Amino acid sequence: MPRVKAFDKEEVLDKAMKLFWSKGYNATSYCDLVEHLGINRQSIYDTFGDKQQLYQLALDRFRVQSIAKVKAALHGLPTARETIEHFLKMAVVESLDPTPKGCFIVNSTIEMASIEPEVAKTSCENMNEICSWLTEVIAKGQKEGSIGSRHSPEQLALFIFTLLNGLKVYSKMELPSTTYDRILQVAWDVLD
């Protein structure tokens, strides 16, 4: 009779996500995984596959959760401009949070995208989904007059996405909040 798993797969995946986010792929050993996840090495293999497969599952989970969290937090704001401003302010608040540093997807892109095609694919999917959503919000803002029309919605979406990722990289440097305020002021000017 097969053994019944004595752990919650989703809970273990969340733990793996936090560990990989904190340490990165290369600095996370199987010993770290066994200790942090609270399951043995064979259970990791049987349930999630090898370390790379577990990493990819954790990255995919993070992507789905973070996009849903952002969209839920921004749903129903009065204007498109307020939506974009709140989106970037949320990124600053997360950047000032001491742990973990940076965005798991941005960190993964920097560490792994050039050598692991699945990570590169996830990063591109993330960019496409966020830029598509930003393009819709910006087009609405231009139509309602809360966002200027000097640049196309697609150009502004790519700018905001790039700025977002830069903020996530800067979070590793523990910059003062005034630095972020100065960066955001330029973003507000671009949106005028």
PyRosetta script that sets phi, psi and omega in degrees:
from pyrosetta import init, pose_from_sequence

init()
pose = pose_from_sequence("MPRVKAFDKEEVLDKAMKLFWSKGYNATSYCDLVEHLGINRQSIYDTFGDKQQLYQLALDRFRVQSIAKVKAALHGLPTARETIEHFLKMAVVESLDPTPKGCFIVNSTIEMASIEPEVAKTSCENMNEICSWLTEVIAKGQKEGSIGSRHSPEQLALFIFTLLNGLKVYSKMELPSTTYDRILQVAWDVLD")
pose.set_psi(1, 130.3)
pose.set_omega(1, -178.3)
pose.set_phi(2, -66.4)
pose.set_psi(2, 147.6)
pose.set_omega(2, 178.6)
pose.set_phi(3, -74.3)
pose.set_psi(3, 143.6)
pose.set_omega(3, 176.7)
pose.set_phi(4, -87.5)
pose.set_psi(4, 134.4)
pose.set_omega(4, 179.1)
pose.set_phi(5, -66.1)
pose.set_psi(5, 132.4)
pose.set_omega(5, -177.9)
pose.set_phi(6, -100.4)
pose.set_psi(6, 31.1)
pose.set_omega(6, 178.7)
pose.set_phi(7, -146.4)
pose.set_psi(7, 158.2)
pose.set_omega(7, 178.1)
pose.set_phi(8, -89.2)
pose.set_psi(8, 116.6)
pose.set_omega(8, -176.1)
pose.set_phi(9, -57.8)
pose.set_psi(9, -43.1)
pose.set_omega(9, -178.7)
pose.set_phi(10, -65.9)
pose.set_psi(10, -39.0)
pose.set_omega(10, 178.8)
pose.set_phi(11, -65.6)
pose.set_psi(11, -42.0)
pose.set_omega(11, 178.0)
pose.set_phi(12, -64.9)
pose.set_psi(12, -40.1)
pose.set_omega(12, 178.6)
pose.set_phi(13, -64.1)
pose.set_psi(13, -38.4)
pose.set_omega(13, 175.6)
pose.set_phi(14, -62.7)
pose.set_psi(14, -41.1)
pose.set_omega(14, 178.3)
pose.set_phi(15, -64.1)
pose.set_psi(15, -42.0)
pose.set_omega(15, 178.6)
pose.set_phi(16, -62.9)
pose.set_psi(16, -41.7)
pose.set_omega(16, 179.6)
pose.set_phi(17, -59.0)
pose.set_psi(17, -47.0)
pose.set_omega(17, -179.0)
pose.set_phi(18, -65.5)
pose.set_psi(18, -38.1)
pose.set_omega(18, 179.3)
pose.set_phi(19, -67.2)
pose.set_psi(19, -48.8)
pose.set_omega(19, 178.5)
pose.set_phi(20, -63.2)
pose.set_psi(20, -38.4)
pose.set_omega(20, 179.0)
pose.set_phi(21, -61.9)
pose.set_psi(21, -43.0)
pose.set_omega(21, -177.3)
pose.set_phi(22, -72.6)
pose.set_psi(22, -44.4)
pose.set_omega(22, -172.5)
pose.set_phi(23, -102.2)
pose.set_psi(23, -22.8)
pose.set_omega(23, -172.7)
pose.set_phi(24, 89.1)
pose.set_psi(24, 168.4)
pose.set_omega(24, -177.9)
pose.set_phi(25, -69.3)
pose.set_psi(25, -52.8)
pose.set_omega(25, -172.9)
pose.set_phi(26, -66.3)
pose.set_psi(26, -32.0)
pose.set_omega(26, -178.2)
pose.set_phi(27, -85.4)
pose.set_psi(27, -5.0)
pose.set_omega(27, 179.4)
pose.set_phi(28, -95.8)
pose.set_psi(28, 117.1)
pose.set_omega(28, -179.8)
pose.set_phi(29, -94.3)
pose.set_psi(29, 167.9)
pose.set_omega(29, 174.3)
pose.set_phi(30, -63.2)
pose.set_psi(30, -34.9)
pose.set_omega(30, 176.4)
pose.set_phi(31, -61.2)
pose.set_psi(31, -42.1)
pose.set_omega(31, 176.1)
pose.set_phi(32, -59.3)
pose.set_psi(32, -45.3)
pose.set_omega(32, -178.8)
pose.set_phi(33, -61.9)
pose.set_psi(33, -48.1)
pose.set_omega(33, -179.5)
pose.set_phi(34, -59.4)
pose.set_psi(34, -46.7)
pose.set_omega(34, -178.6)
pose.set_phi(35, -65.4)
pose.set_psi(35, -47.4)
pose.set_omega(35, -174.5)
pose.set_phi(36, -73.8)
pose.set_psi(36, -37.1)
pose.set_omega(36, -176.5)
pose.set_phi(37, -83.1)
pose.set_psi(37, -21.9)
pose.set_omega(37, 178.5)
pose.set_phi(38, 75.3)
pose.set_psi(38, 20.7)
pose.set_omega(38, 175.2)
pose.set_phi(39, -131.4)
pose.set_psi(39, 159.1)
pose.set_omega(39, -176.9)
pose.set_phi(40, -79.5)
pose.set_psi(40, 167.4)
pose.set_omega(40, -175.6)
pose.set_phi(41, -59.3)
pose.set_psi(41, -41.6)
pose.set_omega(41, -179.5)
pose.set_phi(42, -65.5)
pose.set_psi(42, -36.8)
pose.set_omega(42, 176.7)
pose.set_phi(43, -64.9)
pose.set_psi(43, -35.1)
pose.set_omega(43, 176.1)
pose.set_phi(44, -62.8)
pose.set_psi(44, -50.0)
pose.set_omega(44, 179.3)
pose.set_phi(45, -60.0)
pose.set_psi(45, -47.7)
pose.set_omega(45, -176.1)
pose.set_phi(46, -64.4)
pose.set_psi(46, -34.9)
pose.set_omega(46, -174.1)
pose.set_phi(47, -93.0)
pose.set_psi(47, -40.3)
pose.set_omega(47, -171.1)
pose.set_phi(48, -117.4)
pose.set_psi(48, -12.8)
pose.set_omega(48, -174.6)
pose.set_phi(49, 92.1)
pose.set_psi(49, -153.8)
pose.set_omega(49, -178.8)
pose.set_phi(50, -80.1)
pose.set_psi(50, -179.1)
pose.set_omega(50, -177.0)
pose.set_phi(51, -58.2)
pose.set_psi(51, -42.6)
pose.set_omega(51, -180.0)
pose.set_phi(52, -63.6)
pose.set_psi(52, -41.0)
pose.set_omega(52, 179.1)
pose.set_phi(53, -65.6)
pose.set_psi(53, -41.9)
pose.set_omega(53, 177.2)
pose.set_phi(54, -62.0)
pose.set_psi(54, -43.5)
pose.set_omega(54, 178.4)
pose.set_phi(55, -58.7)
pose.set_psi(55, -46.6)
pose.set_omega(55, -179.2)
pose.set_phi(56, -64.4)
pose.set_psi(56, -40.4)
pose.set_omega(56, 176.8)
pose.set_phi(57, -61.5)
pose.set_psi(57, -42.9)
pose.set_omega(57, 179.0)
pose.set_phi(58, -64.4)
pose.set_psi(58, -41.6)
pose.set_omega(58, 179.7)
pose.set_phi(59, -65.0)
pose.set_psi(59, -44.3)
pose.set_omega(59, 177.9)
pose.set_phi(60, -62.0)
pose.set_psi(60, -41.0)
pose.set_omega(60, 179.1)
pose.set_phi(61, -62.8)
pose.set_psi(61, -45.1)
pose.set_omega(61, 178.6)
pose.set_phi(62, -58.2)
pose.set_psi(62, -45.7)
pose.set_omega(62, -177.6)
pose.set_phi(63, -58.9)
pose.set_psi(63, -49.5)
pose.set_omega(63, -179.3)
pose.set_phi(64, -62.7)
pose.set_psi(64, -46.3)
pose.set_omega(64, -178.6)
pose.set_phi(65, -64.3)
pose.set_psi(65, -43.5)
pose.set_omega(65, -176.1)
pose.set_phi(66, -69.9)
pose.set_psi(66, -38.7)
pose.set_omega(66, 178.9)
pose.set_phi(67, -65.6)
pose.set_psi(67, -42.5)
pose.set_omega(67, 178.1)
pose.set_phi(68, -62.5)
pose.set_psi(68, -41.2)
pose.set_omega(68, -179.9)
pose.set_phi(69, -63.2)
pose.set_psi(69, -45.0)
pose.set_omega(69, -179.3)
pose.set_phi(70, -64.4)
pose.set_psi(70, -48.5)
pose.set_omega(70, -178.6)
pose.set_phi(71, -62.3)
pose.set_psi(71, -38.3)
pose.set_omega(71, 178.5)
pose.set_phi(72, -66.3)
pose.set_psi(72, -41.7)
pose.set_omega(72, -178.9)
pose.set_phi(73, -67.3)
pose.set_psi(73, -28.1)
pose.set_omega(73, -174.5)
pose.set_phi(74, -99.9)
pose.set_psi(74, -7.9)
pose.set_omega(74, -177.6)
pose.set_phi(75, -63.6)
pose.set_psi(75, 131.7)
pose.set_omega(75, 172.3)
pose.set_phi(76, 86.0)
pose.set_psi(76, 7.4)
pose.set_omega(76, 175.6)
pose.set_phi(77, -67.4)
pose.set_psi(77, 147.4)
pose.set_omega(77, -171.1)
pose.set_phi(78, -59.2)
pose.set_psi(78, -39.1)
pose.set_omega(78, -177.8)
pose.set_phi(79, -129.9)
pose.set_psi(79, 160.1)
pose.set_omega(79, 177.1)
pose.set_phi(80, -63.5)
pose.set_psi(80, -38.0)
pose.set_omega(80, 179.1)
pose.set_phi(81, -60.3)
pose.set_psi(81, -44.4)
pose.set_omega(81, 178.2)
pose.set_phi(82, -62.5)
pose.set_psi(82, -34.6)
pose.set_omega(82, 177.8)
pose.set_phi(83, -63.1)
pose.set_psi(83, -48.1)
pose.set_omega(83, -179.6)
pose.set_phi(84, -65.6)
pose.set_psi(84, -44.4)
pose.set_omega(84, -179.8)
pose.set_phi(85, -61.4)
pose.set_psi(85, -44.7)
pose.set_omega(85, 179.5)
pose.set_phi(86, -64.8)
pose.set_psi(86, -38.1)
pose.set_omega(86, 177.8)
pose.set_phi(87, -57.3)
pose.set_psi(87, -48.7)
pose.set_omega(87, -179.4)
pose.set_phi(88, -71.0)
pose.set_psi(88, -36.0)
pose.set_omega(88, 177.2)
pose.set_phi(89, -65.2)
pose.set_psi(89, -36.7)
pose.set_omega(89, 174.9)
pose.set_phi(90, -60.5)
pose.set_psi(90, -40.3)
pose.set_omega(90, 179.1)
pose.set_phi(91, -63.4)
pose.set_psi(91, -38.3)
pose.set_omega(91, 178.4)
pose.set_phi(92, -66.2)
pose.set_psi(92, -45.6)
pose.set_omega(92, 179.1)
pose.set_phi(93, -58.2)
pose.set_psi(93, -44.5)
pose.set_omega(93, 177.6)
pose.set_phi(94, -64.6)
pose.set_psi(94, -35.3)
pose.set_omega(94, -179.7)
pose.set_phi(95, -68.1)
pose.set_psi(95, -29.4)
pose.set_omega(95, 179.8)
pose.set_phi(96, -82.9)
pose.set_psi(96, -13.6)
pose.set_omega(96, 177.6)
pose.set_phi(97, -69.7)
pose.set_psi(97, 128.2)
pose.set_omega(97, -173.1)
pose.set_phi(98, -69.9)
pose.set_psi(98, -22.8)
pose.set_omega(98, -179.2)
pose.set_phi(99, -142.7)
pose.set_psi(99, 145.4)
pose.set_omega(99, -22.3)
pose.set_phi(100, -73.9)
pose.set_psi(100, 163.0)
pose.set_omega(100, -176.2)
pose.set_phi(101, -83.8)
pose.set_psi(101, 133.2)
pose.set_omega(101, 176.5)
pose.set_phi(102, 77.8)
pose.set_psi(102, -178.1)
pose.set_omega(102, 178.0)
pose.set_phi(103, -97.7)
pose.set_psi(103, 136.4)
pose.set_omega(103, -178.4)
pose.set_phi(104, -56.9)
pose.set_psi(104, -40.7)
pose.set_omega(104, -179.8)
pose.set_phi(105, -69.0)
pose.set_psi(105, -43.0)
pose.set_omega(105, 178.2)
pose.set_phi(106, -63.4)
pose.set_psi(106, -45.8)
pose.set_omega(106, 178.2)
pose.set_phi(107, -59.1)
pose.set_psi(107, -42.9)
pose.set_omega(107, -179.6)
pose.set_phi(108, -65.5)
pose.set_psi(108, -39.9)
pose.set_omega(108, 178.8)
pose.set_phi(109, -60.8)
pose.set_psi(109, -45.5)
pose.set_omega(109, -179.5)
pose.set_phi(110, -64.9)
pose.set_psi(110, -44.2)
pose.set_omega(110, -175.5)
pose.set_phi(111, -79.1)
pose.set_psi(111, -38.0)
pose.set_omega(111, -164.1)
pose.set_phi(112, -123.1)
pose.set_psi(112, -20.3)
pose.set_omega(112, -170.3)
pose.set_phi(113, -60.6)
pose.set_psi(113, -32.4)
pose.set_omega(113, -178.1)
pose.set_phi(114, -76.2)
pose.set_psi(114, -14.6)
pose.set_omega(114, -178.6)
pose.set_phi(115, -120.9)
pose.set_psi(115, -10.3)
pose.set_omega(115, -178.1)
pose.set_phi(116, -129.5)
pose.set_psi(116, 104.4)
pose.set_omega(116, -175.4)
pose.set_phi(117, -56.8)
pose.set_psi(117, -34.3)
pose.set_omega(117, 180.0)
pose.set_phi(118, -66.6)
pose.set_psi(118, -36.9)
pose.set_omega(118, 177.3)
pose.set_phi(119, -67.5)
pose.set_psi(119, -42.8)
pose.set_omega(119, 177.2)
pose.set_phi(120, -60.2)
pose.set_psi(120, -41.7)
pose.set_omega(120, 179.2)
pose.set_phi(121, -63.2)
pose.set_psi(121, -44.9)
pose.set_omega(121, 178.3)
pose.set_phi(122, -61.5)
pose.set_psi(122, -42.1)
pose.set_omega(122, 179.1)
pose.set_phi(123, -61.9)
pose.set_psi(123, -43.3)
pose.set_omega(123, 178.5)
pose.set_phi(124, -66.1)
pose.set_psi(124, -41.8)
pose.set_omega(124, 177.3)
pose.set_phi(125, -61.4)
pose.set_psi(125, -41.0)
pose.set_omega(125, 178.3)
pose.set_phi(126, -62.2)
pose.set_psi(126, -47.6)
pose.set_omega(126, 179.0)
pose.set_phi(127, -59.9)
pose.set_psi(127, -46.5)
pose.set_omega(127, -178.7)
pose.set_phi(128, -62.3)
pose.set_psi(128, -42.9)
pose.set_omega(128, -179.4)
pose.set_phi(129, -67.3)
pose.set_psi(129, -45.1)
pose.set_omega(129, -179.3)
pose.set_phi(130, -68.0)
pose.set_psi(130, -43.1)
pose.set_omega(130, 179.0)
pose.set_phi(131, -64.5)
pose.set_psi(131, -36.5)
pose.set_omega(131, 176.9)
pose.set_phi(132, -62.8)
pose.set_psi(132, -46.4)
pose.set_omega(132, 178.4)
pose.set_phi(133, -63.7)
pose.set_psi(133, -45.3)
pose.set_omega(133, 178.9)
pose.set_phi(134, -61.6)
pose.set_psi(134, -40.0)
pose.set_omega(134, 179.0)
pose.set_phi(135, -59.5)
pose.set_psi(135, -43.7)
pose.set_omega(135, 178.0)
pose.set_phi(136, -62.3)
pose.set_psi(136, -45.3)
pose.set_omega(136, -179.2)
pose.set_phi(137, -64.4)
pose.set_psi(137, -44.1)
pose.set_omega(137, -178.2)
pose.set_phi(138, -66.5)
pose.set_psi(138, -42.2)
pose.set_omega(138, 177.5)
pose.set_phi(139, -59.4)
pose.set_psi(139, -41.2)
pose.set_omega(139, 176.2)
pose.set_phi(140, -62.6)
pose.set_psi(140, -42.6)
pose.set_omega(140, 180.0)
pose.set_phi(141, -64.6)
pose.set_psi(141, -37.7)
pose.set_omega(141, 177.3)
pose.set_phi(142, -68.3)
pose.set_psi(142, -37.9)
pose.set_omega(142, 178.9)
pose.set_phi(143, -66.7)
pose.set_psi(143, -40.2)
pose.set_omega(143, -178.6)
pose.set_phi(144, -83.4)
pose.set_psi(144, -12.5)
pose.set_omega(144, 177.5)
pose.set_phi(145, 91.4)
pose.set_psi(145, 5.2)
pose.set_omega(145, 179.9)
pose.set_phi(146, -85.5)
pose.set_psi(146, -13.8)
pose.set_omega(146, 177.7)
pose.set_phi(147, -128.4)
pose.set_psi(147, 134.8)
pose.set_omega(147, -179.0)
pose.set_phi(148, -65.6)
pose.set_psi(148, 164.9)
pose.set_omega(148, -175.9)
pose.set_phi(149, -113.2)
pose.set_psi(149, 19.3)
pose.set_omega(149, 178.3)
pose.set_phi(150, -64.2)
pose.set_psi(150, -28.2)
pose.set_omega(150, -179.6)
pose.set_phi(151, -124.3)
pose.set_psi(151, 152.9)
pose.set_omega(151, 178.8)
pose.set_phi(152, -68.9)
pose.set_psi(152, 157.0)
pose.set_omega(152, 176.2)
pose.set_phi(153, -56.2)
pose.set_psi(153, -37.2)
pose.set_omega(153, 179.9)
pose.set_phi(154, -65.5)
pose.set_psi(154, -41.7)
pose.set_omega(154, 178.6)
pose.set_phi(155, -64.6)
pose.set_psi(155, -45.5)
pose.set_omega(155, 179.8)
pose.set_phi(156, -64.9)
pose.set_psi(156, -38.0)
pose.set_omega(156, 179.0)
pose.set_phi(157, -62.3)
pose.set_psi(157, -44.5)
pose.set_omega(157, 179.2)
pose.set_phi(158, -65.2)
pose.set_psi(158, -39.0)
pose.set_omega(158, 176.6)
pose.set_phi(159, -61.7)
pose.set_psi(159, -48.5)
pose.set_omega(159, -179.0)
pose.set_phi(160, -63.2)
pose.set_psi(160, -42.2)
pose.set_omega(160, 179.0)
pose.set_phi(161, -62.2)
pose.set_psi(161, -43.2)
pose.set_omega(161, 179.2)
pose.set_phi(162, -65.1)
pose.set_psi(162, -42.0)
pose.set_omega(162, 177.0)
pose.set_phi(163, -61.5)
pose.set_psi(163, -44.5)
pose.set_omega(163, 178.5)
pose.set_phi(164, -55.7)
pose.set_psi(164, -47.3)
pose.set_omega(164, -179.2)
pose.set_phi(165, -66.9)
pose.set_psi(165, -36.5)
pose.set_omega(165, 175.3)
pose.set_phi(166, -62.6)
pose.set_psi(166, -40.4)
pose.set_omega(166, 177.2)
pose.set_phi(167, -61.3)
pose.set_psi(167, -39.6)
pose.set_omega(167, -180.0)
pose.set_phi(168, -66.3)
pose.set_psi(168, -37.4)
pose.set_omega(168, 177.1)
pose.set_phi(169, -69.2)
pose.set_psi(169, -43.2)
pose.set_omega(169, 179.2)
pose.set_phi(170, -59.6)
pose.set_psi(170, -28.0)
pose.set_omega(170, -177.3)
pose.set_phi(171, -60.1)
pose.set_psi(171, -24.0)
pose.set_omega(171, 178.7)
pose.set_phi(172, -72.1)
pose.set_psi(172, -14.1)
pose.set_omega(172, -176.1)
pose.set_phi(173, -96.1)
pose.set_psi(173, -3.9)
pose.set_omega(173, 179.6)
pose.set_phi(174, 53.2)
pose.set_psi(174, 53.0)
pose.set_omega(174, 178.9)
pose.set_phi(175, -76.9)
pose.set_psi(175, 153.8)
pose.set_omega(175, 177.2)
pose.set_phi(176, -69.3)
pose.set_psi(176, 155.6)
pose.set_omega(176, -178.0)
pose.set_phi(177, -61.1)
pose.set_psi(177, -26.8)
pose.set_omega(177, 179.4)
pose.set_phi(178, -63.7)
pose.set_psi(178, -30.9)
pose.set_omega(178, 176.9)
pose.set_phi(179, -63.7)
pose.set_psi(179, -44.3)
pose.set_omega(179, 178.1)
pose.set_phi(180, -64.0)
pose.set_psi(180, -38.6)
pose.set_omega(180, 178.3)
pose.set_phi(181, -59.5)
pose.set_psi(181, -41.9)
pose.set_omega(181, 179.5)
pose.set_phi(182, -66.8)
pose.set_psi(182, -38.4)
pose.set_omega(182, 177.9)
pose.set_phi(183, -64.2)
pose.set_psi(183, -46.2)
pose.set_omega(183, -178.5)
pose.set_phi(184, -64.8)
pose.set_psi(184, -32.4)
pose.set_omega(184, 178.6)
pose.set_phi(185, -59.9)
pose.set_psi(185, -39.0)
pose.set_omega(185, 176.4)
pose.set_phi(186, -64.7)
pose.set_psi(186, -41.0)
pose.set_omega(186, 178.2)
pose.set_phi(187, -61.3)
pose.set_psi(187, -41.7)
pose.set_omega(187, 179.7)
pose.set_phi(188, -63.3)
pose.set_psi(188, -39.8)
pose.set_omega(188, 178.2)
pose.set_phi(189, -62.7)
pose.set_psi(189, -39.9)
pose.set_omega(189, 179.4)
pose.set_phi(190, -64.3)
pose.set_psi(190, -34.2)
pose.set_omega(190, -178.8)
pose.set_phi(191, -76.1)
pose.set_psi(191, -16.0)
pose.set_omega(191, -179.2)
pose.set_phi(192, -67.9)
pose.dump_pdb("model.pdb")
